[in-house]
Amino acid sequence: MTSAELTSAVRRRGDVVVVDLVGDINRGAETALATAWDEAVRERPAAVVLNFTEAGYINSTGIALVVGVLARARAEGIPLRAYGLTQHYQEIFEITRLADYLAITTDEDSAIGGAERSRT
């Protein structure tokens, strides 16, 4: 299996920030995830949404990195949501209990809408 280095793009939708993740989330993704998080929270958004639609393989180290992002979000008081996970990774997020702390939706509009509703 060929590993695809993780890249990200950070974009705003109103006062919610969406982080598009492209590539594999593994040991090599640490810097890319940290940089994306720093950029995403620079202007103190109402929430951050992680888009996993183009993410490839997520190994156990990648899950730990997502846990680290979640910890930062909780410490900074910023709601974190996600969409675009395959059924397999949704199940892993449920088994690892990440889904207890990270709202997972089926699409971007639902994630944005949920973030907007959670502010009111």
MDTraj code that builds the backbone (N, CA, C; nanometers):
import mdtraj as md
import numpy as np

residues = "MET THR SER ALA GLU LEU THR SER ALA VAL ARG ARG ARG GLY ASP VAL VAL VAL VAL ASP LEU VAL GLY ASP ILE ASN ARG GLY ALA GLU THR ALA LEU ALA THR ALA TRP ASP GLU ALA VAL ARG GLU ARG PRO ALA ALA VAL VAL LEU ASN PHE THR GLU ALA GLY TYR ILE ASN SER THR GLY ILE ALA LEU VAL VAL GLY VAL LEU ALA ARG ALA ARG ALA GLU GLY ILE PRO LEU ARG ALA TYR GLY LEU THR GLN HIS TYR GLN GLU ILE PHE GLU ILE THR ARG LEU ALA ASP TYR LEU ALA ILE THR THR ASP GLU ASP SER ALA ILE GLY GLY ALA GLU ARG SER ARG THR".split()
xyz = np.array([
    [0.0846, -0.1180, 0.0000],
    [0.0000, 0.0000, 0.0000],
    [0.0889, 0.1240, 0.0000],
    [0.0640, 0.2141, -0.0908],
    [0.1394, 0.3374, -0.1012],
    [0.0760, 0.4424, -0.0114],
    [0.1596, 0.5095, 0.0651],
    [0.1105, 0.6119, 0.1564],
    [0.1019, 0.7459, 0.0840],
    [-0.0090, 0.8166, 0.1048],
    [-0.0270, 0.9497, 0.0467],
    [-0.0115, 1.0518, 0.1582],
    [0.0881, 1.1384, 0.1457],
    [0.1139, 1.2389, 0.2480],
    [-0.0089, 1.3262, 0.2693],
    [-0.0415, 1.3526, 0.3939],
    [-0.1582, 1.4331, 0.4256],
    [-0.1345, 1.5795, 0.3920],
    [-0.2309, 1.6374, 0.3220],
    [-0.2346, 1.7811, 0.2996],
    [-0.3708, 1.8299, 0.3478],
    [-0.3812, 1.9582, 0.3677],
    [-0.5086, 2.0120, 0.4140],
    [-0.5325, 2.1494, 0.3539],
    [-0.6586, 2.1852, 0.3507],
    [-0.6994, 2.3196, 0.3113],
    [-0.7974, 2.3670, 0.4172],
    [-0.7822, 2.4902, 0.4601],
    [-0.8688, 2.5477, 0.5623],
    [-0.9527, 2.6562, 0.4969],
    [-1.0844, 2.6475, 0.5170],
    [-1.1738, 2.7465, 0.4570],
    [-1.2861, 2.7795, 0.5542],
    [-1.3393, 2.8992, 0.5391],
    [-1.4479, 2.9448, 0.6257],
    [-1.5814, 2.9318, 0.5562],
    [-1.6809, 2.8955, 0.6354],
    [-1.8211, 2.9020, 0.5933],
    [-1.8925, 2.9768, 0.7048],
    [-1.9072, 3.1053, 0.6852],
    [-1.9624, 3.1884, 0.7919],
    [-1.8626, 3.1941, 0.9062],
    [-1.9089, 3.1640, 1.0253],
    [-1.8162, 3.1657, 1.1385],
    [-1.7721, 3.0254, 1.1795],
    [-1.7889, 2.9298, 1.0876],
    [-1.7417, 2.7929, 1.1068],
    [-1.6266, 2.7699, 1.0096],
    [-1.5238, 2.6993, 1.0551],
    [-1.4092, 2.6683, 0.9696],
    [-1.4135, 2.5207, 0.9314],
    [-1.3911, 2.4925, 0.8033],
    [-1.3857, 2.3564, 0.7521],
    [-1.2400, 2.3257, 0.7168],
    [-1.1917, 2.2114, 0.7645],
    [-1.0563, 2.1654, 0.7323],
    [-1.0705, 2.0439, 0.6412],
    [-1.0311, 2.0599, 0.5151],
    [-1.0353, 1.9499, 0.4184],
    [-0.9057, 1.8702, 0.4304],
    [-0.9187, 1.7422, 0.4640],
    [-0.8029, 1.6540, 0.4812],
    [-0.7903, 1.5644, 0.3585],
    [-0.6724, 1.5632, 0.2975],
    [-0.6486, 1.4839, 0.1769],
    [-0.5238, 1.4001, 0.1988],
    [-0.5387, 1.2676, 0.1911],
    [-0.4248, 1.1783, 0.2086],
    [-0.4420, 1.0901, 0.3307],
    [-0.3345, 1.0258, 0.3701],
    [-0.3369, 0.9313, 0.4815],
    [-0.3118, 1.0016, 0.6147],
    [-0.3825, 0.9562, 0.7153],
    [-0.3638, 1.0113, 0.8493],
    [-0.2884, 0.9050, 0.9291],
    [-0.1593, 0.9299, 0.9400],
    [-0.0678, 0.8368, 1.0055],
    [0.0425, 0.9182, 1.0737],
    [0.1492, 0.8537, 1.1130],
    [0.2589, 0.9207, 1.1818],
    [0.3084, 1.0446, 1.1074],
    [0.3112, 1.0385, 0.9769],
    [0.3595, 1.1502, 0.8965],
    [0.2639, 1.2684, 0.8890],
    [0.1430, 1.2541, 0.9438],
    [0.0416, 1.3598, 0.9346],
    [0.0457, 1.4574, 1.0516],
    [0.1295, 1.4334, 1.1491],
    [0.1287, 1.5140, 1.2711],
    [0.1464, 1.6631, 1.2435],
    [0.2464, 1.6988, 1.1668],
    [0.2728, 1.8399, 1.1391],
    [0.1601, 1.9024, 1.0584],
    [0.1109, 1.8303, 0.9578],
    [0.0025, 1.8834, 0.8746],
    [-0.1236, 1.9076, 0.9567],
    [-0.1572, 1.8161, 1.0472],
    [-0.2758, 1.8341, 1.1312],
    [-0.2581, 1.9512, 1.2277],
    [-0.1411, 1.9608, 1.2888],
    [-0.1159, 2.0708, 1.3827],
    [-0.1209, 2.2057, 1.3120],
    [-0.0624, 2.2124, 1.1943],
    [-0.0637, 2.3369, 1.1179],
    [-0.2061, 2.3743, 1.0769],
    [-0.2830, 2.2752, 1.0321],
    [-0.4217, 2.3008, 0.9922],
    [-0.5032, 2.3490, 1.1117],
    [-0.4832, 2.2868, 1.2282],
    [-0.5574, 2.3293, 1.3467],
    [-0.5219, 2.4736, 1.3839],
    [-0.3937, 2.5045, 1.3848],
    [-0.3516, 2.6407, 1.4196],
    [-0.4134, 2.7434, 1.3251],
    [-0.4153, 2.7129, 1.1971],
    [-0.4755, 2.8043, 1.1002],
    [-0.6266, 2.8135, 1.1205],
    [-0.6899, 2.6998, 1.1482],
    [-0.8358, 2.6957, 1.1638],
    [-0.8830, 2.7794, 1.2819],
    [-0.8076, 2.7812, 1.3899],
    [-0.8538, 2.8500, 1.5117],
    [-0.7967, 2.9902, 1.5269],
    [-0.7187, 3.0335, 1.4316],
    [-0.6533, 3.1640, 1.4394],
    [-0.7518, 3.2766, 1.4692],
    [-0.8689, 3.2738, 1.4050],
    [-0.9671, 3.3808, 1.4227],
    [-1.0831, 3.3380, 1.5118],
    [-1.0605, 3.2391, 1.5970],
    [-1.1569, 3.1925, 1.6970],
    [-1.2955, 3.1633, 1.6364],
    [-1.3051, 3.0579, 1.5543],
    [-1.4336, 3.0253, 1.4922],
    [-1.5326, 2.9710, 1.5950],
    [-1.6593, 2.9693, 1.5566],
    [-1.7640, 2.9131, 1.6424],
    [-1.7485, 2.7616, 1.6532],
    [-1.6943, 2.6992, 1.5493],
    [-1.6718, 2.5541, 1.5465],
    [-1.5741, 2.5218, 1.4347],
    [-1.5165, 2.4014, 1.4425],
    [-1.4289, 2.3507, 1.3364],
    [-1.4882, 2.2186, 1.2885],
    [-1.4935, 2.2024, 1.1563],
    [-1.5437, 2.0802, 1.0943],
    [-1.4293, 2.0143, 1.0194],
    [-1.4032, 1.8879, 1.0486],
    [-1.3019, 1.8109, 0.9772],
    [-1.3692, 1.7344, 0.8638],
    [-1.3217, 1.7551, 0.7420],
    [-1.3744, 1.6876, 0.6240],
    [-1.2825, 1.5713, 0.5900],
    [-1.3309, 1.4488, 0.6130],
    [-1.2528, 1.3282, 0.5872],
    [-1.2833, 1.2663, 0.4507],
    [-1.3589, 1.3344, 0.3655],
    [-1.4023, 1.2780, 0.2382],
    [-1.2855, 1.2276, 0.1538],
    [-1.1756, 1.3026, 0.1513],
    [-1.0593, 1.2645, 0.0698],
    [-0.9457, 1.2060, 0.1532],
    [-0.9735, 1.1774, 0.2787],
    [-0.8713, 1.1132, 0.3621],
    [-0.8629, 0.9667, 0.3229],
    [-0.7429, 0.9158, 0.3204],
    [-0.7242, 0.7756, 0.2857],
    [-0.7203, 0.6900, 0.4105],
    [-0.6168, 0.6173, 0.4224],
    [-0.5953, 0.5255, 0.5340],
    [-0.5746, 0.6033, 0.6643],
    [-0.6374, 0.5570, 0.7710],
    [-0.6161, 0.6135, 0.9044],
    [-0.5710, 0.4979, 0.9927],
    [-0.4456, 0.5020, 1.0384],
    [-0.3987, 0.3940, 1.1246],
    [-0.4128, 0.4346, 1.2711],
    [-0.3646, 0.3511, 1.3619],
    [-0.3809, 0.3785, 1.5047],
    [-0.3097, 0.5068, 1.5464],
    [-0.1968, 0.5370, 1.4867],
    [-0.1292, 0.6630, 1.5163],
    [-0.2131, 0.7796, 1.4664],
    [-0.2770, 0.7628, 1.3517],
    [-0.3657, 0.8656, 1.2990],
    [-0.4842, 0.8894, 1.3904],
    [-0.5393, 0.7827, 1.4460],
    [-0.6491, 0.7974, 1.5436],
    [-0.5986, 0.8767, 1.6637],
    [-0.4787, 0.8469, 1.7096],
    [-0.4209, 0.9210, 1.8230],
    [-0.4032, 1.0687, 1.7884],
    [-0.3666, 1.0980, 1.6649],
    [-0.3525, 1.2375, 1.6225],
    [-0.4884, 1.3082, 1.6224],
    [-0.5936, 1.2390, 1.5796],
    [-0.7278, 1.2971, 1.5829],
    [-0.7698, 1.3211, 1.7282],
    [-0.7355, 1.2281, 1.8160],
    [-0.7628, 1.2471, 1.9592],
    [-0.6909, 1.3729, 2.0092],
    [-0.5695, 1.3952, 1.9632],
    [-0.4949, 1.5143, 2.0012],
    [-0.5637, 1.6420, 1.9540],
    [-0.6174, 1.6401, 1.8323],
    [-0.6920, 1.7559, 1.7818],
    [-0.8169, 1.7771, 1.8669],
    [-0.8836, 1.6680, 1.9002],
    [-1.0019, 1.6773, 1.9848],
    [-0.9664, 1.7357, 2.1221],
    [-0.8557, 1.6934, 2.1785],
    [-0.8124, 1.7466, 2.3083],
    [-0.7862, 1.8966, 2.2993],
    [-0.7225, 1.9385, 2.1921],
    [-0.6978, 2.0823, 2.1743],
    [-0.8288, 2.1584, 2.1598],
    [-0.9222, 2.1024, 2.0844],
    [-1.0526, 2.1671, 2.0658],
    [-1.1240, 2.1830, 2.1995],
    [-1.1243, 2.0781, 2.2779],
    [-1.1914, 2.0834, 2.4080],
    [-1.1224, 2.1831, 2.5010],
    [-0.9901, 2.1851, 2.5004],
    [-0.9151, 2.2779, 2.5864],
    [-0.9413, 2.4230, 2.5462],
    [-0.9621, 2.4452, 2.4168],
    [-0.9850, 2.5806, 2.3672],
    [-1.1336, 2.6156, 2.3600],
    [-1.2198, 2.5212, 2.3975],
    [-1.3628, 2.5463, 2.3982],
    [-1.4242, 2.5629, 2.2606],
    [-1.3689, 2.4940, 2.1623],
    [-1.4183, 2.5040, 2.0245],
    [-1.4831, 2.3706, 1.9862],
    [-1.6127, 2.3719, 1.9547],
    [-1.6783, 2.2476, 1.9130],
    [-1.6125, 2.1911, 1.7871],
    [-1.6008, 2.0590, 1.7836],
    [-1.5390, 1.9902, 1.6709],
    [-1.6395, 1.8926, 1.6126],
    [-1.6547, 1.8959, 1.4814],
    [-1.7460, 1.8079, 1.4110],
    [-1.6689, 1.7426, 1.2965],
    [-1.7269, 1.6382, 1.2383],
    [-1.6608, 1.5691, 1.1274],
    [-1.7644, 1.5150, 1.0306],
    [-1.7227, 1.5005, 0.9062],
    [-1.8044, 1.4319, 0.8063],
    [-1.7128, 1.3684, 0.7034],
    [-1.7713, 1.2817, 0.6218],
    [-1.6956, 1.2196, 0.5142],
    [-1.6212, 1.0935, 0.5534],
    [-1.6434, 1.0440, 0.6739],
    [-1.5789, 0.9190, 0.7144],
    [-1.6469, 0.8011, 0.6447],
    [-1.5689, 0.7047, 0.6029],
    [-1.6280, 0.5821, 0.5488],
    [-1.6980, 0.5087, 0.6628],
    [-1.7816, 0.4141, 0.6273],
    [-1.8510, 0.3344, 0.7298],
    [-1.7502, 0.2669, 0.8216],
    [-1.6424, 0.2164, 0.7654],
    [-1.5376, 0.1502, 0.8439],
    [-1.4808, 0.2448, 0.9501],
    [-1.4456, 0.3652, 0.9097],
    [-1.3865, 0.4591, 1.0053],
    [-1.4906, 0.5161, 1.1017],
    [-1.6158, 0.5258, 1.0583],
    [-1.7209, 0.5648, 1.1531],
    [-1.7291, 0.4623, 1.2652],
    [-1.7225, 0.3348, 1.2295],
    [-1.7258, 0.2285, 1.3302],
    [-1.6046, 0.2370, 1.4232],
    [-1.4875, 0.2650, 1.3672],
    [-1.3680, 0.2782, 1.4512],
    [-1.3827, 0.3972, 1.5459],
    [-1.4362, 0.5073, 1.4969],
    [-1.4568, 0.6239, 1.5827],
    [-1.5573, 0.5916, 1.6934],
    [-1.6549, 0.5057, 1.6645],
    [-1.7499, 0.4647, 1.7672],
    [-1.6854, 0.3702, 1.8676],
    [-1.6096, 0.2724, 1.8192],
    [-1.5430, 0.1762, 1.9074],
    [-1.4448, 0.2461, 2.0005],
    [-1.3710, 0.3424, 1.9476],
    [-1.2716, 0.4144, 2.0277],
    [-1.3348, 0.5261, 2.1110],
    [-1.4645, 0.5452, 2.0963],
    [-1.5434, 0.6449, 2.1681],
    [-1.5122, 0.7881, 2.1251],
    [-1.4422, 0.8045, 2.0162],
    [-1.4226, 0.9388, 1.9599],
    [-1.5577, 1.0006, 1.9243],
    [-1.6491, 0.9178, 1.8772],
    [-1.7813, 0.9669, 1.8371],
    [-1.8600, 1.0233, 1.9552],
    [-1.8200, 0.9892, 2.0776],
    [-1.8861, 1.0459, 2.1959],
    [-1.8533, 1.1937, 2.2126],
    [-1.7419, 1.2358, 2.1570],
    [-1.6929, 1.3722, 2.1783],
    [-1.6829, 1.4542, 2.0503],
    [-1.7021, 1.3892, 1.9390],
    [-1.6862, 1.4503, 1.8068],
    [-1.8112, 1.4180, 1.7260],
    [-1.8955, 1.5172, 1.7016],
    [-2.0185, 1.4931, 1.6263],
    [-1.9835, 1.4545, 1.4829],
    [-2.0337, 1.3394, 1.4394],
    [-2.0073, 1.2904, 1.3039],
    [-2.1362, 1.2989, 1.2239],
    [-2.1284, 1.3667, 1.1101],
    [-2.2442, 1.3812, 1.0219],
    [-2.2128, 1.3217, 0.8858],
    [-2.3133, 1.3200, 0.8012],
    [-2.2956, 1.2574, 0.6697],
    [-2.2414, 1.3516, 0.5639],
    [-2.2626, 1.4837, 0.5832],
    [-2.2193, 1.5778, 0.4801],
    [-2.1850, 1.7131, 0.5425],
    [-2.1262, 1.7977, 0.4621],
    [-2.0786, 1.9270, 0.5104],
    [-2.1922, 2.0163, 0.5602],
    [-2.3015, 2.0219, 0.4859],
    [-2.4118, 2.1079, 0.5277],
    [-2.4660, 2.0667, 0.6642],
    [-2.4764, 1.9363, 0.6885],
    [-2.5226, 1.8889, 0.8192],
    [-2.4234, 1.9254, 0.9292],
    [-2.2960, 1.9132, 0.9000],
    [-2.1936, 1.9485, 0.9992],
    [-2.1967, 2.0972, 1.0297],
    [-2.2093, 2.1792, 0.9268],
    [-2.2161, 2.3240, 0.9459],
    [-2.3439, 2.3594, 1.0212],
    [-2.4555, 2.3019, 0.9783],
    [-2.5831, 2.3289, 1.0434],
    [-2.5818, 2.2882, 1.1892],
    [-2.5227, 2.1751, 1.2206],
    [-2.5127, 2.1307, 1.3593],
    [-2.4269, 2.2241, 1.4414],
    [-2.3205, 2.2752, 1.3801],
    [-2.2328, 2.3685, 1.4500],
    [-2.3065, 2.4996, 1.4756],
    [-2.3844, 2.5423, 1.3778],
    [-2.4599, 2.6676, 1.3947],
    [-2.5674, 2.6524, 1.5014],
    [-2.6354, 2.5367, 1.5048],
    [-2.7377, 2.5136, 1.6058],
    [-2.6779, 2.5033, 1.7450],
    [-2.5564, 2.4507, 1.7566],
    [-2.4957, 2.4319, 1.8893],
    [-2.4553, 2.5648, 1.9527],
    [-2.4469, 2.6720, 1.8741],
    [-2.4122, 2.8032, 1.9279],
    [-2.5309, 2.8721, 1.9919],
    [-2.6508, 2.8404, 1.9462],
    [-2.7694, 2.9131, 1.9927],
    [-2.8274, 2.8555, 2.1185],
])
top = md.Topology()
chain = top.add_chain()
for i, resn in enumerate(residues, 1):
    res = top.add_residue(resn, chain, resSeq=i)
    for name in ("N", "CA", "C"):
        top.add_atom(name, md.element.get_by_symbol(name[0]), res)
traj = md.Trajectory(xyz[None], top)
